[in-house]
C-alpha cells in the first residue's frame, strides 16, 4: 500500500490535532510533521519530503499564501492544499496563482478532507463545492462583461449528445456548489451512485476534476449559474 506523507501547517494547535486525528484513521496517510507558521514550511518540507502540504491561509508571521509561493518556487512539484475560513473568490484565486492545488474550507467534514488529499496527491486539484460555485459565478460575470451580454443565461443547451439526462442533472448540481452527499439527497440516489456519475462525467468531458468540468460546462452554456 502506497503511503501519502502529509505536512500540516496551522497556527491553531487544536485544529492541527483535530485534522491529525481524522487523518490517523486513514491507513494510507502518515502525518510526518507539523508547523505553526509559514516561515517553517520550507525547512519542514525539505526535512520530511511530504507528498501533500495542508497550509493554513492566515498565520501570524508568514501567511499561507506567501509560504506557498516560496515553497513552490523552490520545489515546483510541491502539492499544497490551502486551509481557510474564507470562501471569497479573491482569496481562492490568489492562493491558486501562487501554486496551491487545492482550497478547503475549515468547515469541511472528515470524508471531504480525506478525498481532497487523495485527489491532490494523485496529481489533481480540489476545491470546496462552495468555493467552486463562487468561482464560476465570478467567471460568468466576467464573461458577460467581456462578451457584452452575448452569454445569455436563458440559452441553456444541455449536452445530451455527450451525457445522459441524469449526468446533466448531476453536472448542474455540481455547478450549484453541492457536495456528493447533497446531490444524492437532492436526486434521491446514494452517494456512491453520485460518485460514479461524476467519474463518468469527467471521463466523457475529458477533464481531470470537478472544477474543470464545471468551468467547461459554463463556457459551453450547458448549465445555469444561479
Order of alpha helices (4+ residues) and beta strands (2+ residues): beta-alpha-beta-alpha-beta-alpha-beta-alpha-beta-alpha-beta-alpha-alpha-alpha-alpha-alpha
